[in-house]
Amino acid sequence: MFWKVAKFASFVLFLWITMGALAACGQLELRSGPLLTNVAFSKSEISPNADGQDDVTEITYTLRRTADVSIYFENEQGEHFYFRESRRRSPGNYSVLWGGVVDIPETVDFGYGPVEILSRVLPDGTYRWVVEAREENGATETVSGQITLRNSDTELPELQNFTVVPDVFRPNQDGLLDDRVSIGYYLTKDVASIVLFLRDPKRPDLRYFIAEAPGLVKPTERGYHSYSYDGGVDLNAEPPPDGLYELVGEARDAAGNAVRVVRTLTIEEGGKPRADVVGGEIDWQGESNRVVLLTLGDKLCFKAYVENESTVPIRTSGPWPGQEYRFSENYNTLAIAQDEPSWLQQDGAWRFGINFDTTGVDFPYRWAIGRKEDLEMRLIDGVEQWYLLPGKRGEVSGCIVLDEKLPVGTRFWWGGLIHQGVAVVNNNIDRITVQLGVP
């Protein structure tokens, strides 16, 4: 029995050694043959213009060993145009479609600033094609042939007059002109794809894509295109961090011609503005148990504090704290009466307001969210602009002279924080009842 087991084990060992030797011989045979074989182009003539007819040819080849592969085309003047250059490839069979496109990195100026050509279709003509494989030891094998291109689409999809205004951008909803960026260009032909994005030169893989608003032409159609970019703050998102960015536009047509346009854009003081009434409290003069008792002709007075809880300055405008209103006035009529145009409605400016339940105007009584000594004044385009800086508090106070009978049903009064033209940020702050008697 022992003899039979030993004999079987010897037989298995013999088979294992024999099969290993055969496999090694086969491997040696594979590795010792030609490096580059079965090289072929399926078509010797193509018309790369994306019309669906003979647009591409299939390139096939086989590698026996690992090598760096290049595929290039040579015109009658001896110029080389690479489709693939020194691409590392493992042993195996390969197939790739080619539609006349080559990567020729080049920066040109068509009269409206630098344009990067990313790829382009070769012009009509007969070219010598070359497939080259180079091993680590320097041994190189090449196979070549001819291909003819006819009716090539070589027109580049230009982004003419690509403009970015302004080039210093402060996306913080303060309502000034630098709150948004206007981007415009004329696309010279229909394209397969177009993208517009911000790119940090220090982190080029991080991109902030910008969508085009609906217009008369589709984003990929020939014609004029415009964008209005707010950094995302209008959607309650934080904009990209402050810094220097590249604003990039890339267009690629159906044939494979592609260009890139780059302009610089600086972001400063960007962020979603946020503020609150400190403690949600208003110090109503004479208030007791949520009720203020007044007589016709008396004043309803208050004091409150507003804090900037964001990372960006918050713009505000008068009337200034301490200002009195008559009951029949509002911030617009007061501005006209006192010839203070900055007190009129200004989109983007923040104000503290007082409202009551039968008013026909939301928050008719409004004040700046701080005294001048609480704020920072900046002269912008020759106009004084006032800002409550991040982390700072502004004191607000004022009075309303109740010099006439209140509308029937008027009972409740309250405060609010208004980001004009954007939203009532805080409403129904510290609601009270005002009882007005007649002397």
Summary of the structure (lengths in Angstrom):
residues: 439
radius of gyration: 37.1
end to end distance: 129.0
largest distance: 130.2
contacts: 1335
relative contact order: 0.11
helix: 12%
strand: 49%
